[in-house]
Amino acid sequence: MLDIFPAWQHLSDLSKTLHTDEADIAAWTDRARKTLLELGWPGIEALLREEAKSRNDSQQAAVGELRNSLANHQHH
């Protein structure tokens, strides 16, 4: 089981890398939070795949770091 509190912090941090506008940060963070609570890791993975084409290299690297971090803890 994925521990939602560290995951929530990672997603919140990622939202600030993916978006610069405060409203976009808040909207993405809220969407990610709801996805995490309702669908867990599979939902987050789907959310991350959904937006992959619109990311630059540094954003994609941040997503990769998040995936590595959360994937390693999804069964704890």
N, C-alpha and C positions, 0 to 999 in steps of 0.2 A: 504494500500500500504506500502510495506517495504521501509524504508528510506535507500537508498543504501550507503550513506557515512558512517554511523556507522557500517552497515553490512560489508562494505568493510574492515574496520579496524579490526573487529572481525575475518573475514576470513583470513586476512593477519597475525594476531597474531596466529591463529590456525595452519596455514601452518608451522610456526616455531616450533610448538609442534609436528606436524605429521612427519616432515622431518628434518634431520640434514644437509644434503648436500645442499649447496647454489643453485645449479642448480635445484634440486628437489623442493626446497622451491619456487623458481621463477616460475617453470613450474606449480606447483599446484596452486599457487596464481593467475597466469594468467588464468588457467582453471576455477577456482572458480569465478574470476571477470567476465569472459565471460558468465559463467552460470548464475550468478546473473543478469547481464544486459539483457540477452536474455530470461531467464525463470523465474526469480524471485525466491521466496521462494520454490516453488515446485521443481525447478531445483537444488537448493542447497540441499534440503532434499534428492533428488535422488542421488546426488553426495556423500553425507555423508553416505547413506546406501550402496552404491556401494563398498566402501572400508572398511566397518565395520569389516570384518573378520581378516584383517591384523593388527588391532590396539592392542596395549597393554592397560592395565587398565588405566594408567594415560592419554593416548591419548583419550581413550573412554570417560573418565570423562570430558576432555576438549571439546570434541564434544557435550556431553550432556549439558554443560554450554552454548555453542554457541546456541544449539537448543532452550534452555529455553529463552535465551536472545532475539534471533531473532523471535521466535514464538510469544512472547508476543507483538511484535511490527509489525507483518506482516500486520495488518489491519489499521495502523496509517497513 
